[in-house]
Amino acid sequence: MSKNIKQIAFKEYRDPVELYVEKLNDKGQGIAYFENSEIYLEGVIDGETVLAKIGDPFANGSKRRPGTVISITEKSPDRVDYKDKSLQSVMSFGPISYEGTLKRKQEMIAQALKRAGIDSCNLKTVQRADLSVPSRYKSIRYFAFLNEKVVNGFYKVHSHEVVAVECCSLEPLWFSSFANDLCSFFTGENISVYDEKSQKGLLHSLLLRDTIKEKMAVLVVSEAPSEIFIDRLRSQFKDRVDSLYLNVNESNSNKILSEKMILISGKEEITLELCGFNYKAGPFTFLQVNYPVAEIMYKKAVSFCGRDSNKTALDLCCGVGTMTLPLSENFKKVTGVEIVPESIKAAEDNAKLNNISNAEFIVGDIRDVIGSLIKKNDIASIICDPSRVGIGEDACRALAKLKSPLKLAYIFCSLKALERDLKTLHDNGFEIEEVQGFDMFPYSSHVETVCLMSRKDK
């Protein structure tokens, strides 16, 4: 039985009003305040003054309202009009200069530490990306049908509207040339683009991966195409990449890849060199997309862990072993833990590929296996690089039960997780020695944050 919801009267604002943008949220939306309402604005920068029309509340009784910007009456000195329009799809901060994004990321980390109750620590300047080289060695391009032809591009921020791009300065050049040539081929073959509403059409998206040494492309389609189509695709593009796949994704979900992967030409995996080790990368392999920044970040975490030929190190949420293998050079033994079985299999293969014999790998959720791990008395150092949700308070408290002295390098990809887990670790005896952000995704609001901690002998 439905309940009658009492409608709360709200004030209407028919005329535009002047607003001052106080801050940006983690989605890059500007936040302004007017009377008792919080106004959400697109395409603005904190510190700007705008003329905007205030809309109705997002929900009955809510004090949050959308705002439509009519004009910017006072611009931020950090505002930049980029010629590369493809950046608009990744610039969740808005049209801000690169230096401006770094400044805001530094402040985001400082505020997160403050909310975690960390009043003072050695907060280093955010490690910037080298914009003279690519910063996205993996890309997802989406297809659309515009002006009687197939085009490719990125989703517009906060939508599934495809913004067509000819080239993206953040990616290897061949990504765009390959994708554009594919589109010309599809247009000539009269191949349809998948439509989410009607659930009709063939072409979904294109995954591109570059390991600097080798190239991979995965074409995602909504149903198995004809053998004639596959043969023509192979004939046209087999020499352009080292590995060419077709992925048949029949679902209408946001999941990019399905389990149905067909190798059209070339090798099943390509090879990446990182921190002096070689790693195999397939279509499903998770790797940081910005290798240069990732390498600096990994080396910092591994270096902090130190060296002890009589002790063991742990690599929690180890993935395919990108930090497990470097750790193995410095310790008697290293144990990697990962919840994804395919990643553990890849980590084991990577250890063999690099002739590493003192690394073991465990499949499991660290919250389930941490109890058995903390019973060991020879653990000297830990690296922890979990997903956005972090490892959680219970796992943090379990780590605090390990015998001191102990070093912990925790890599956060979410500042919300940092606020929770760093506070728990600090409250349970870990001293924070250094914190530094790493700009893995230039121009976005995302920042990876490395927290180096230790527990001394009691």
N, C-alpha and C positions, 0 to 999 in steps of 0.2 A: 504494500500500500504506500503510495507516494505521500509525502508530507508537504504541506503548504509552506513555502519559504517566504518569510516576510521580506518584502522589498524595502530597502533602506533608501530614503531620499538622498540624492547627492546633488551637489552644486554643479551647475552647468557653466562652462566658460566658452561663450560664443565668440569672443574677440581674442585675437592673438595677444600673448603676454611676453614680456621680456624675462628671460630665465638665465641664471648663472650656473654653469655646469660645475658641480662640486667635485665629482669624481667619476671614474670609470669602473664598471663592475667586471667580473671575470669573463664576461661575454663581449666586452668592449663597448657596452652601451653606456651612454652618458647619463648620470643621475643628477637631477636638479630638484629643488624643493620650492613649492609654491603653496602658501597658506598651510593647510594641513596635509597636503598631498606630496607624494614622491613621484616625480615625472621621469619616464624613461625615454631617452632620445637616441636616434641612430645617426651615425656620421658626424659626431661631434667629438671634441677633445676637452678634457678637464681644463678648467681655467678660461673657457670661452664663454662669451655672452651671446645668446641667440634670441631671435623672435620666433615663437612657436605657438601652435594651436594645441590646446590641451584636450585630449579625448576623454571618453567615459571611462570609469574605473574598470580594471581588468575583470573584477568580479564584484558581485553585490556586497557592499559594505567595505570593500578594499580601499585603502588610501593610496594604492599604486595606480598610476594612469599612464597611458602612452602619450607621447607628444610628437607632433609633426613639425619639423624645423622648416620655417619659411625663409629665414635668412640668418646669417652669422654676422652679428653687429660688431663683435670684437674677437678677432682670431688669435689663437695661441701661436707663439713664436715657433712652436714645434711642428706646426702644420706644414705638410709638404704635398705638392701635387706631383705624384709619381707618373712618369711616362709609361712605365710597365703596368698596364691595367690589370694584368693577371694577379698582381700583388693584392688587389682589393679582396680577393677571395680568401686570403690568409691573414689579412691585416685586421684581426679582431680588435686591436687597439684603435683602429681608425687610421686616417692618413697622417701618421706621425713620423717624424724623422727617425732614423735608426738610433741615433744617440738618445732621442726622446724615449724610445721604447726601453732602452737599457736603464735609463733613469727610473722609469716607472716600475720595472721589474725589481730593481734594487729596493725601491720603497715597499713593494709588495712583500718581499722577503722580510724586511725589517718589521713591518706591521704584523706579519704572521708570527714572528718570534716574540713580539710584544704580547700578542694574544695568548701565546703559549706560556707566558710568565717568565720568559727569558729576558731579564733586564739588561744584561750586558754579555757580549761574547765577541769573539774575533770574526766579524762579518767582513769578508773580502768583497772586492768589486766583482760584479758579474763578469764571467768569462765571455767575451764577445765572440761572435762568429766571424770568420774570414770571408767577407762578401766578394772577394776576388775569385773564389772557387764555389762550386755548387754547395748548397746546404741541405738539399733534399735529393738523396740518391734513390729514393723510392717515391713513386707518385701514382695517384689514382686519377685518371682522366675519365670524364663522363661524356656520353654522346648525346647529341641533340640534332634535330632536323630544322635548319633555318635557311630561308631564302633558297629553297629547292635543292639543298645539299646537306650532306652529313658533316657536322662539325664536332669538335671536341673541346672540352674546357673543364672548369671547376664549378662546384656549387657556389652560388652566392651565399654570403654569410647568413646564417640562420634560415636557410631555405634549401629546396631541392631544384631551384632554378639554375640551369646551366649557363655560365658566362663563358662564351667562346673565347679562346686565346690562341694566338699564333705562336707565341713563345713565352716561356717563363724564365726570368733571370736567376731564379733560385735553383734551377734544375740543370742537369747535363743537356747540352744542346740537342743531342740525338733524340731525347724524349719527344720534343716538339716535331722534329722532322719526321720521325717514325709515325707519330700519331696523325699528323696532317696527311701523310701519304696513305695511311690506312683509310682515312676519311674519303680521300679522292677515289680510292679503290672501291669503297662501299657505295659511294654515289654512282660510280660507273656501273656497278653490279646491281643497282637499284635495291640495296639491302635496307630494310626498315629499322628504325630506332625504337627501342622498347619504351612504352608509355606506362607510367605507374598507375594512372587512373583506369585506363582501358585494359591494362595488363596484356597488351598486344605489341608485337614488334620483336626484333631479334637482338639488336645491339644494346648491351647494358653499359659496360665500362671497360677500361683498359688499365691493367696494372703494369707498371714499368719499374724495373730494378736495375741499378748499375752498381757494380762492385769495384769500379775503376779499371779492373782487369777484364771483366766480362759483362755481357748484357743479357737481360731476360725480359720477355714480354708475355703477358697473359691476357688474352681476349675473353671477356666474360659475355656470354650470350644466354638468352632465356630458354632456349631449347636446342637440341642437337641439330646442327645444320646438315645439309646434304653432303655427301662425299665429294661431289663436284665442287662445292664451295670450299671445302677443306683443302682439296687438291690445288685449287687456284690460289688460295691464301698461302699455302706452303710454297708454291712456285714463285710467288711474288715477293715473299718476305723472309724466306729461310736463311738467306745470306746476310740479313740485316742484324740479326741477333744470334747469340750463342745458344739460347734456349727459347723456344716458342711453344706456348701452351694454349689450349682452348679449355675454358671452364664453363660447364653447363649449369647455370643457376636458375632453377625453375621456380624458386620462391619469390614472393613479392615483399620480402623483408628488407631491412637495411644491411643485412649481411652481404658483404661483397662477394666472397668466394664460397662455393659449395664444395662438397667432397668429390664431385665428379670432375676430375682433372684429366685432360687428354694431351699427351705430348705430341705435338705436330712435327717438330723438327729439333735437332740439336740434342744437347745433354739434359739430364734430369735436374742437375744442380750446377750452380756456378760458384766460383770461389772468391772469397773476400779475405784480404790480409788486414789484420787489426792488431796493434800492439805487438807486432812481430810474430803472430800466429796466423795460420790459415783456417778459415771456416767455410763450410759448405752452406750454400743458401738455396733453398727451393722456393716454390710459390708461397708456401705457408709459413716459412721461417720468419720469426720476429727478430729484427735487428734495428738498432737506432738508425734513423734515416740520415743523420748528419754525422758521417764518419769522423771528420776532423775534430769536431767538438767532443764527440763521444770518446775518442782516443785520449784526449787531454783529461777528460773526466775520469775515465777508467784508470789511467795511470796515477791520478791523484789519490783515488780510493785504494788502489793496490799498494802504492808507496807508503801511505799512512799505516797500513797494516803491519809493516815492518818485515822482519826476517827472523825465523827461528827453525833451525833444522831438526829440533827435537819436539816441535809442537805441531798441532793441527789447526787449519783455518777452515771456516765455513763460508760458503757462498749461497746465501738464501735467496730464492727466486732467481736461480742461476741462468735461466733461459738455455741457450745453446752453448754456454760455457765461455762467454767472451771475457769474463773476469776470473773464472775458475782456473783456466789454463795459465794466465800470468801469475796467479797466486801460487800455483804448483811449484814454480821455480824457487819460492822463498820459504816453503814449509815442508816438513816431513811428509805431510799428507793434507789433502784438501777434499772436503765433501761438499758437493753441490746438491741443492734441493730445489725441485721444480714440480709444480702441480700438473703441467702439460706433458703427457707421456711422449709425444712426438719430439718435444724439445729435449727431453732427457736422452732419447735415442740419438738425436743429432749431436748432443754434447758428448756422448760416448764415442760417436764416430769421429768427432773433431779431436778428441783426446788421442785416439789411435792415429789419426792423420798426422798429428804433431809429435807422435812418439812419447806421449805423456803416460807414465805408468803409476803415478802416485795420486791420481784423482779418481774418486768414486762418486757416483750419482744416485740419488734417491728420488723416486717418484712419490709425491705426496704434498698435501697442504702443510705449510710450515706450522700452522696452528695445531695440526695433529701429530707431527713428528718432533716438535720442539721438546716435548717431554723426555723423549729418549736421548736426544742430542745433548741436553744440558746435564745429563748424568756423566758425560765424559769429563775427565779432569785435565785433559791436555790441550784444550782449545785456547789459543792465544789471540786470535783475531777473527772478526766477522765482517763480511760485506753483505749488505741487504739492499736489494734493488727491486722492490715489489711493484705491482700495478698501482693505479691511482688511489685505490682504497687503503693502501698501506697494509701493515701486518696486524694492526689492532692492539688494544691495550693489554689483553691477556698475554699475547706473544711477547710484547715488550717487557712485561713483568717477569715472564719466564726467562728472558735473556739476562735479566738482572740477577738471576739465581746462579749464573755461571761463576766459576771461581775467578777471582781477581789475581793478577792484573789482566785486563782485557781491553782490546781495542775494537771499536765498532765504526764502520763507515756506512752510513745509511743514506741512500739516494732516494729523494722524494720527487715524484713527478706531480704531486698535488700539494698545494700549501695547506689545504684543509687537513690532509693526513699528517702533515708536518706539525701543525698546531696540536693535534691530539697525541701522536706517538712521541714527539720530542718532549712534550711535557711529562708524559708517563715515564720515559727513560730518565729524564733529569730528576724527577721526584724519587726515582728508585736507585739513585747513586751514580749515574753517568754524568761525567763532567764534559761540557761541550767545549772542545778545543778550537774548532774552526767551522765556519759556515760559508759556503760560496755557491752562487747561482751559476748555471751554465746555459747559454742561449742556444739551445738545441733547435729551436724553431724561430728564426728571425722574423720580426714584424708581428708575430702573434703575441697573445697575452700569456702564453705558456712558458714556464721556466723550470728546468730541472735544478734541484737544490741538494748539494752534498753536505751532510752534517758529519763531522769527524768528532767522535766521542771516545772516552776511555773511563775505566774504573780502576782505581789504584788499589794496592794491597791494603787490606783493612787491618 
